[in-house]
Amino acid sequence: MSIKKTVSIALVAIVALMVLVVVITLRNLDGIVKDVIETTGSKITGTPVTLNSVKITLRDGRGELHQLAIANPKGFESPYIFSMNEIALQVSPKSLSGPVVVINEILVDGMDITAEQKGVTTNIQTLLKDIKERSAKKPAGEEEKPAEPAKKEEGADIRLMVENLSFTNAKLNLMTEDKGDHTLKMPNIVMTNLGDKTTGLTPDELSEEILNRLLAQTEKVVADRLQDIARKKLEEELSKKLSDKDKENLNKLKSLFQ
């Protein structure tokens, strides 16, 4: 067999192998995305992150994630700190071949958050503390290295940018030891321009940024609610000790500032 013919056969075999790899990857894209989310999420939070299913339509750049949950840190009773029934996302198809994959929009609708108090802390504060401690344990100098666009042909990690991220119709389940349990409606949370189109963020960096912002917003809602509950309880106790005349004078005083 001539060298030319041998080389031709080898090239055909290589091309066929490449096509097979691409087909297998595309057929298993949903599974790959699911594995990345669960692995990266669990590494960042230090608690199990689970995802029931993923549906990616590569041609249209659309994706759906179903039943995503982040488990509570150890020492808390409720099984999850966050649970989300459905997440929809739109990716720019043109960016899939570039250095940074641009996600145009992510919509998280109907998220359940469980904020649980234990002593002087909450599961939210604990998770935030754990994330910061894990982030601080990165090798020295790693944070100072400027991010460079990933070259996919060299096998570098994928980099991402999210243009718009919205959390709508979220519900907060507040569990306290001394003030009872309460269900609160969360305000809509919108985040924009996470990363950029030049360098983007790694999945770890993007996940950490989203979680930190979400936890900070949730912590504020919890703190405001606990303060409101404490104020009302104090007013009730004070009202029991006041005479009818004192209550009347107090109401007159309040009216002056309304």
Stockholm file with secondary structure:
# STOCKHOLM 1.0

chainA/1-258         MSIKKTVSIALVAIVALMVLVVVITLRNLDGIVKDVIETTGSKITGTPVTLNSVKITLRDGRGELHQLAIANPKGFESPYIFSMNEIALQVSPKSLSGPVVVINEILVDGMDITAEQKGVTTNIQTLLKDIKERSAKKPAGEEEKPAEPAKKEEGADIRLMVENLSFTNAKLNLMTEDKGDHTLKMPNIVMTNLGDKTTGLTPDELSEEILNRLLAQTEKVVADRLQDIARKKLEEELSKKLSDKDKENLNKLKSLFQ
#=GR chainA/1-258 SS CCHHHHHHHHHHHHHHHHHHHHHHHHHTHHHHHHHHHHHHHHHHHSSCEEEEEEEEETTTTEEEEEEEEEECCTTCSSSEEEEEEEEEEEECGGGGGSSEEEEEEEEEEEEEEEEEEETTEEHHHHHHHHHHHHHHTSCTTTTTSCCCCCCGGGTCCCEEEEEEEEEESCEEEEECSSSCEEEEECCCEEEEEESCTTTCBCHHHHHHHHHHHHHHHHHHHHHHHHHHHHHHHHHHHHHHHSCHHHHHHHHHHHHTTC
#=GC SS_cons         CCHHHHHHHHHHHHHHHHHHHHHHHHHTHHHHHHHHHHHHHHHHHSSCEEEEEEEEETTTTEEEEEEEEEECCTTCSSSEEEEEEEEEEEECGGGGGSSEEEEEEEEEEEEEEEEEEETTEEHHHHHHHHHHHHHHTSCTTTTTSCCCCCCGGGTCCCEEEEEEEEEESCEEEEECSSSCEEEEECCCEEEEEESCTTTCBCHHHHHHHHHHHHHHHHHHHHHHHHHHHHHHHHHHHHHHHSCHHHHHHHHHHHHTTC
//
